[in-house]
Amino acid sequence: MTEGEFSPEHGARASEWTGELVVTERRTPLFPAHESAGAVFTDFGGWQMPVRYTSDLDEHHAVRRAAGLFDISHMSEFLVEGPDAGAFLDGVLAGLISTMRVGKAKYSLLLNERGGVVDDLIVYRTAESTFLIIANAGNRDAVAAAFAAAAEAGSGDRTVEDVSDTYALIAVQGPEAQKILEAVDTLVPDAPLSELGYYASLGGTFGVPGAFDVAPVLIARTGYTGEDGFEILIPAIDALDLWYTVLEAGEPFGLVQAGLAARDTLRLEAGMPLHGHELSPEILPAQAGLGRVVALSKPDDFVGRAAVEAFDAASARVLVGLTAEGRRAARAGAEIYADGVEPGADGAGPIGIVTSGVLSPTLGHPIAMAFVDPEYSEAGTALGIDVRGRVLPATVTPLPFYTRKQA
């Protein structure tokens, strides 16, 4: 659940960085760790973020085989509290939030009045009257504005606070993630991590048990890689200590620092959408295969409901997976044509467009996500992708491309 476009080839090593190669100076609390590790940086969602530390492929494979440590502190966090917090979120988000159990997490969508996706986000119910919402960094202002508009228009006993600058967020992803966190003596969850289910969270502390300066943490079994893993929310002032402590504890398990390039290829293999690519204010949930996320069973109205209910999905392009042979990968923006049609021949136009594509490090062949006309969306349909003037044969394939059960 990240956002924005990034270009790894335009990054600069921290030791070479001059300030002229990035759009913004905004840095996470973990920037010194990335800098000392020699990370390559790029502007991403308004932040200067590490693209890679060593090799995109090595970091990708490490997450699939062992574990990767990610800085995702650029994400935005909002606290919604009060007796009417659940009802408030029911009216703002597309999902049914008020019935969530304490300790559970839910993937949801913030829609506009046209039914388009303003942002995709995760909601955590951390107490009976407290919800934590984690949104994409590039959409922070849009989410804040939507919450503010809903608060002004409605009534009830609830508060909304943007706490993005108060916290850092660290992800440990991969098959060894649980063992690594269990090896961190100073990370003390409120219950054993083995009892924490997927899309659930619990509290805890980081620091020497019994000391006066231990930091509160929220540990969630969520992630954006297709692997088992955890995301840890911690006060920004304590983030560096946690980063280095986890890195040291994870070394025997094969843990590596991983950047945005690996995170992008991992999420793409797992068929997870990226806002700005597979999701946007112009794309409705049903087009992106997320119709199930919209709770039309809710009795009350919510933003975008009327548009979602009136949407004619039969005539709109839909998101599909594409696979191909060889080593050439289609990139975002590549046009898609019906099988056997040469681009520009006989006036035939494209029937779709690629939103994300890569040569899959895990599978060893090109994969892509794309929007195509509905009559071309059936699994097994042969298509052609215009890759720099040459047609790349591709086949519509069910998403996700990779699951850890298949590994």
C-alpha positions as CSV (number, residue, x, y, z in Angstrom):
1,M,0.0,0.0,0.0
2,T,2.4,2.6,-1.2
3,E,2.1,5.3,-3.8
4,G,3.7,7.3,-6.5
5,E,6.2,6.7,-9.2
6,F,9.9,6.2,-8.6
7,S,12.8,5.8,-10.9
8,P,15.6,3.7,-9.4
9,E,18.0,4.8,-12.1
10,H,17.7,8.4,-11.0
11,G,18.8,7.7,-7.4
12,A,22.1,8.8,-5.9
13,R,24.2,7.2,-3.2
14,A,24.0,9.1,0.1
15,S,27.7,9.7,-0.1
16,E,27.3,11.3,-3.5
17,W,24.0,13.2,-2.8
18,T,24.2,17.0,-3.4
19,G,20.6,18.0,-2.9
20,E,20.1,18.6,-6.7
21,L,19.0,15.1,-7.6
22,V,15.9,14.9,-5.4
23,V,12.7,16.9,-5.4
24,T,12.3,17.2,-1.6
25,E,14.3,17.4,1.5
26,R,11.8,15.5,3.6
27,R,13.4,12.6,5.4
28,T,12.2,9.9,7.7
29,P,13.6,9.4,11.2
30,L,15.6,6.5,9.8
31,F,17.5,8.6,7.2
32,P,20.8,8.4,9.1
33,A,20.7,4.6,9.0
34,H,20.1,4.6,5.3
35,E,22.8,7.2,4.7
36,S,25.4,5.2,6.7
37,A,24.5,2.1,4.8
38,G,25.2,3.8,1.5
39,A,21.6,3.6,0.2
40,V,20.5,5.0,-3.1
41,F,17.9,7.6,-2.6
42,T,15.0,8.9,-4.7
43,D,12.0,11.2,-4.2
44,F,8.9,9.1,-3.5
45,G,5.6,10.4,-2.4
46,G,7.2,13.6,-1.2
47,W,10.0,11.9,0.8
48,Q,13.6,11.1,0.2
49,M,13.5,7.3,0.4
50,P,16.0,4.5,-0.1
51,V,15.6,2.7,-3.4
52,R,18.2,0.1,-2.7
53,Y,21.2,-0.6,-0.4
54,T,23.1,-3.2,-2.5
55,S,21.1,-4.9,-5.3
56,D,17.4,-4.9,-6.2
57,L,17.6,-8.6,-6.9
58,D,19.5,-9.6,-3.8
59,E,17.1,-7.6,-1.6
60,H,14.0,-9.1,-3.4
61,H,15.3,-12.7,-3.0
62,A,16.3,-12.1,0.6
63,V,12.6,-11.2,1.5
64,R,11.3,-14.3,-0.3
65,R,13.9,-16.6,1.3
66,A,14.7,-15.0,4.7
67,A,13.6,-11.5,5.5
68,G,13.9,-7.8,4.6
69,L,13.9,-4.7,6.8
70,F,12.0,-1.8,5.3
71,D,11.5,1.8,6.3
72,I,7.9,2.8,5.6
73,S,7.9,5.8,7.9
74,H,6.7,7.9,4.9
75,M,3.3,6.5,5.3
76,S,0.6,8.7,6.9
77,E,-1.1,7.9,10.2
78,F,-4.4,9.2,11.6
79,L,-6.1,8.6,14.9
80,V,-9.8,8.6,15.1
81,E,-11.1,8.4,18.7
82,G,-14.3,8.7,20.6
83,P,-17.6,6.8,21.2
84,D,-18.8,7.6,17.7
85,A,-15.4,6.9,15.9
86,G,-16.6,3.7,14.3
87,A,-19.8,5.3,12.9
88,F,-17.8,8.2,11.6
89,L,-15.5,5.9,9.7
90,D,-18.4,4.0,8.3
91,G,-19.5,7.2,6.6
92,V,-16.1,8.1,5.3
93,L,-14.7,4.8,4.2
94,A,-16.1,2.2,1.9
95,G,-15.7,-0.7,4.4
96,L,-17.8,-1.6,7.4
97,I,-15.5,-0.4,10.2
98,S,-17.7,-0.1,13.3
99,T,-18.1,-3.9,13.6
100,M,-14.4,-4.6,13.7
101,R,-13.1,-6.4,16.8
102,V,-10.4,-4.7,18.9
103,G,-7.0,-5.9,17.7
104,K,-8.1,-6.5,14.1
105,A,-7.1,-4.7,10.9
106,K,-9.0,-4.1,7.7
107,Y,-8.0,-3.0,4.2
108,S,-10.4,-0.3,3.1
109,L,-10.9,2.5,0.5
110,L,-11.5,6.2,0.7
111,L,-13.7,7.1,-2.3
112,N,-14.7,10.4,-3.9
113,E,-18.3,11.2,-4.9
114,R,-17.6,9.7,-8.3
115,G,-16.7,6.4,-6.7
116,G,-13.0,6.7,-7.6
117,V,-10.3,5.7,-5.2
118,V,-8.8,8.6,-3.4
119,D,-6.6,6.2,-1.4
120,D,-6.4,2.7,-0.2
121,L,-5.5,2.3,3.5
122,I,-5.5,0.0,6.5
123,V,-7.6,0.5,9.6
124,Y,-6.6,-0.9,12.9
125,R,-9.0,-1.0,15.8
126,T,-6.6,-0.6,18.8
127,A,-9.3,0.0,21.5
128,E,-13.1,0.1,21.7
129,S,-13.1,3.8,20.8
130,T,-9.8,4.1,19.0
131,F,-8.9,3.5,15.4
132,L,-5.5,4.0,13.7
133,I,-5.6,4.6,9.9
134,I,-2.5,4.2,7.9
135,A,-2.7,5.9,4.5
136,N,-0.3,6.5,1.6
137,A,2.3,9.3,2.0
138,G,1.4,11.0,-1.3
139,N,-2.3,11.1,-0.3
140,R,-1.9,12.5,3.2
141,D,-3.4,15.8,2.3
142,A,-6.3,14.3,0.4
143,V,-7.1,11.9,3.3
144,A,-6.8,14.7,5.9
145,A,-9.1,16.9,3.8
146,A,-11.7,14.1,3.5
147,F,-11.7,13.5,7.2
148,A,-12.0,17.2,7.9
149,A,-14.9,17.6,5.5
150,A,-16.7,14.6,7.0
151,A,-16.1,15.9,10.5
152,E,-17.4,19.3,9.7
153,A,-20.5,18.0,7.9
154,G,-21.4,15.4,10.5
155,S,-22.0,15.2,14.2
156,G,-21.1,12.8,17.0
157,D,-18.4,12.4,19.7
158,R,-15.2,11.8,17.9
159,T,-11.9,13.4,17.1
160,V,-9.5,13.1,14.2
161,E,-5.8,13.7,14.6
162,D,-3.0,13.5,12.0
163,V,-0.1,11.8,13.9
164,S,2.1,11.1,10.9
165,D,5.0,13.2,12.2
166,T,4.9,11.6,15.6
167,Y,5.6,8.0,14.6
168,A,7.9,5.9,12.5
169,L,6.9,2.7,10.8
170,I,9.2,-0.3,10.2
171,A,8.4,-3.5,8.3
172,V,10.1,-6.9,8.8
173,Q,8.9,-9.1,5.9
174,G,9.8,-12.7,5.0
175,P,9.5,-16.3,6.2
176,E,12.0,-15.6,9.1
177,A,10.3,-12.4,10.3
178,Q,8.7,-13.9,13.4
179,K,11.9,-15.6,14.5
180,I,13.8,-12.4,14.1
181,L,11.4,-10.3,16.2
182,E,11.3,-13.0,18.8
183,A,15.1,-12.7,19.0
184,V,14.8,-9.0,20.0
185,D,14.9,-9.2,23.8
186,T,13.9,-5.6,24.2
187,L,10.8,-5.9,22.0
188,V,8.1,-7.1,24.3
189,P,4.7,-7.8,22.7
190,D,1.6,-8.0,24.9
191,A,1.1,-11.6,23.7
192,P,3.3,-14.1,21.9
193,L,3.7,-13.3,18.2
194,S,2.8,-16.9,17.4
195,E,-0.7,-16.0,18.5
196,L,-1.0,-13.0,16.3
197,G,-3.1,-13.7,13.2
198,Y,-2.9,-12.1,9.8
199,Y,-4.4,-8.6,9.7
200,A,-4.3,-8.3,13.4
201,S,-2.3,-6.2,15.8
202,L,-1.3,-6.0,19.4
203,G,0.5,-3.5,21.7
204,G,3.9,-3.9,23.3
205,T,7.0,-2.0,24.4
206,F,10.5,-1.5,23.1
207,G,13.3,-1.0,25.6
208,V,14.8,-2.6,28.7
209,P,11.8,-4.1,30.5
210,G,11.2,-2.2,33.7
211,A,13.1,0.9,32.6
212,F,11.3,4.3,32.8
213,D,12.0,5.1,29.1
214,V,10.5,2.1,27.3
215,A,8.7,3.1,24.1
216,P,5.1,1.9,23.3
217,V,4.8,0.0,20.0
218,L,2.0,-1.4,17.9
219,I,2.9,-4.6,16.2
220,A,0.8,-5.6,13.2
221,R,0.9,-8.8,11.1
222,T,0.4,-6.9,7.9
223,G,2.6,-6.2,4.9
224,Y,3.0,-5.4,1.2
225,T,5.3,-8.2,-0.1
226,G,3.2,-11.3,-0.3
227,E,5.2,-12.9,2.6
228,D,4.5,-13.3,6.3
229,G,5.7,-10.3,8.2
230,F,5.1,-7.5,10.6
231,E,4.8,-3.7,10.6
232,I,5.9,-1.9,13.8
233,L,4.6,1.6,14.7
234,I,6.9,3.3,17.2
235,P,7.5,6.9,18.3
236,A,9.8,8.6,15.9
237,I,12.4,9.4,18.5
238,D,12.9,5.6,19.2
239,A,12.9,4.4,15.6
240,L,16.7,4.4,15.0
241,D,17.3,2.2,18.1
242,L,14.7,-0.2,17.0
243,W,16.1,-0.4,13.4
244,Y,19.6,-1.2,14.5
245,T,18.4,-3.6,17.2
246,V,16.3,-5.6,14.7
247,L,19.0,-5.5,12.1
248,E,21.5,-7.0,14.5
249,A,19.1,-9.6,15.8
250,G,18.2,-10.6,12.3
251,E,21.7,-11.1,10.9
252,P,21.9,-14.8,11.8
253,F,18.6,-15.3,10.0
254,G,19.6,-13.6,6.8
255,L,17.9,-10.3,7.3
256,V,18.9,-7.5,5.0
257,Q,17.9,-3.9,4.6
258,A,15.6,-3.5,1.6
259,G,14.6,-0.5,-0.4
260,L,11.6,0.6,-2.5
261,A,12.7,-1.2,-5.6
262,A,12.5,-4.6,-4.0
263,R,9.2,-3.6,-2.3
264,D,7.7,-2.7,-5.7
265,T,8.7,-6.0,-7.4
266,L,7.6,-8.0,-4.3
267,R,4.1,-6.4,-4.2
268,L,3.7,-6.8,-8.0
269,E,4.4,-10.5,-7.8
270,A,1.8,-10.6,-5.0
271,G,-0.7,-8.8,-7.2
272,M,-1.1,-5.9,-4.8
273,P,-2.2,-2.6,-6.3
274,L,-0.2,0.6,-6.1
275,H,-2.0,3.9,-5.9
276,G,-1.2,6.0,-8.9
277,H,-0.9,2.9,-11.0
278,E,-3.7,0.3,-10.4
279,L,-5.7,2.8,-8.3
280,S,-6.6,6.4,-8.8
281,P,-9.5,8.9,-8.3
282,E,-10.7,7.9,-11.7
283,I,-10.7,4.2,-11.1
284,L,-13.7,2.5,-9.3
285,P,-13.1,-0.4,-7.0
286,A,-14.9,-2.9,-9.2
287,Q,-12.5,-2.1,-12.0
288,A,-9.5,-3.0,-9.8
289,G,-11.0,-6.2,-8.5
290,L,-11.8,-4.6,-5.2
291,G,-15.6,-4.6,-5.3
292,R,-15.6,-6.9,-2.3
293,V,-14.0,-4.2,-0.2
294,V,-17.0,-1.9,-0.6
295,A,-19.7,-2.7,2.0
296,L,-22.9,-2.0,0.2
297,S,-24.6,-3.9,3.0
298,K,-24.1,-0.9,5.3
299,P,-27.4,0.6,6.1
300,D,-26.2,4.2,6.0
301,D,-24.7,6.3,3.3
302,F,-21.0,6.7,2.7
303,V,-18.9,8.8,0.3
304,G,-19.1,7.4,-3.2
305,R,-21.9,4.9,-2.5
306,A,-24.3,6.2,-5.2
307,A,-21.6,6.2,-7.9
308,V,-20.6,2.7,-7.0
309,E,-24.1,1.4,-7.1
310,A,-24.8,3.1,-10.4
311,F,-21.5,2.0,-12.0
312,D,-21.8,-0.1,-15.2
313,A,-18.9,-2.5,-14.7
314,A,-19.7,-4.4,-17.9
315,S,-18.5,-1.6,-20.1
316,A,-15.4,-0.5,-18.2
317,R,-11.8,-1.7,-18.4
318,V,-10.8,-4.1,-15.7
319,L,-7.5,-5.0,-14.0
320,V,-5.9,-8.2,-15.1
321,G,-2.5,-9.9,-14.7
322,L,-0.3,-10.6,-17.7
323,T,2.5,-13.0,-18.2
324,A,5.0,-13.3,-21.0
325,E,8.0,-15.3,-22.0
326,G,11.6,-14.2,-22.4
327,R,13.4,-11.3,-20.6
328,R,11.7,-8.2,-22.0
329,A,9.3,-6.6,-19.5
330,A,6.5,-4.2,-20.3
331,R,6.5,-1.0,-18.2
332,A,3.7,1.3,-17.0
333,G,2.1,3.1,-19.9
334,A,2.7,0.4,-22.6
335,E,-0.3,-0.1,-24.8
336,I,-2.0,-3.5,-25.2
337,Y,-3.5,-4.8,-28.5
338,A,-5.7,-7.7,-29.4
339,D,-3.8,-10.9,-30.4
340,G,-2.4,-10.6,-33.9
341,V,-3.0,-6.9,-34.3
342,E,0.0,-4.7,-35.1
343,P,0.0,-1.4,-33.4
344,G,-1.3,1.3,-35.8
345,A,-2.3,-1.3,-38.5
346,D,-5.6,-0.8,-40.1
347,G,-6.6,1.8,-37.6
348,A,-6.8,-0.7,-34.8
349,G,-6.5,1.0,-31.5
350,P,-5.2,-0.4,-28.2
351,I,-7.6,-2.4,-26.0
352,G,-5.7,-1.8,-22.7
353,I,-2.7,-0.3,-21.0
354,V,-0.1,-1.6,-18.6
355,T,-0.1,-0.1,-15.1
356,S,2.9,-1.9,-13.6
357,G,5.4,-4.4,-15.1
358,V,8.7,-6.1,-14.3
359,L,10.8,-9.1,-15.1
360,S,9.8,-11.2,-12.0
361,P,12.9,-12.0,-9.9
362,T,11.1,-15.0,-8.3
363,L,9.3,-16.4,-11.4
364,G,12.0,-15.6,-14.0
365,H,9.7,-14.2,-16.6
366,P,7.9,-10.9,-17.4
367,I,4.7,-10.1,-15.4
368,A,2.5,-7.1,-15.6
369,M,-0.8,-5.7,-14.3
370,A,-3.0,-3.9,-16.8
371,F,-6.4,-2.5,-17.5
372,V,-8.0,-4.1,-20.5
373,D,-11.4,-3.9,-22.2
374,P,-13.7,-6.4,-20.5
375,E,-14.1,-8.7,-23.5
376,Y,-10.3,-9.4,-23.3
377,S,-10.1,-10.1,-19.6
378,E,-10.7,-13.8,-19.4
379,A,-7.8,-15.9,-18.2
380,G,-5.9,-17.5,-21.0
381,T,-6.7,-14.7,-23.5
382,A,-3.7,-14.0,-25.8
383,L,-2.7,-10.3,-26.2
384,G,0.2,-8.2,-27.5
385,I,2.0,-5.5,-25.7
386,D,3.8,-2.7,-27.5
387,V,7.2,-2.7,-25.9
388,R,9.3,0.0,-27.5
389,G,7.9,-0.7,-30.9
390,R,8.0,-4.5,-30.8
391,V,5.0,-6.6,-29.9
392,L,5.5,-8.8,-26.8
393,P,3.1,-11.7,-26.8
394,A,1.3,-12.0,-23.4
395,T,-1.4,-14.0,-21.7
396,V,-4.1,-12.9,-19.3
397,T,-3.3,-14.7,-16.0
398,P,-5.2,-14.7,-12.7
399,L,-3.7,-12.6,-9.9
400,P,-1.7,-13.0,-7.8
401,F,1.3,-14.2,-9.7
402,Y,3.0,-15.5,-6.6
403,T,1.7,-16.8,-3.2
404,R,3.9,-18.1,-0.4
405,K,1.8,-21.3,-0.5
406,Q,3.2,-21.9,-4.0
407,A,6.8,-21.3,-3.0
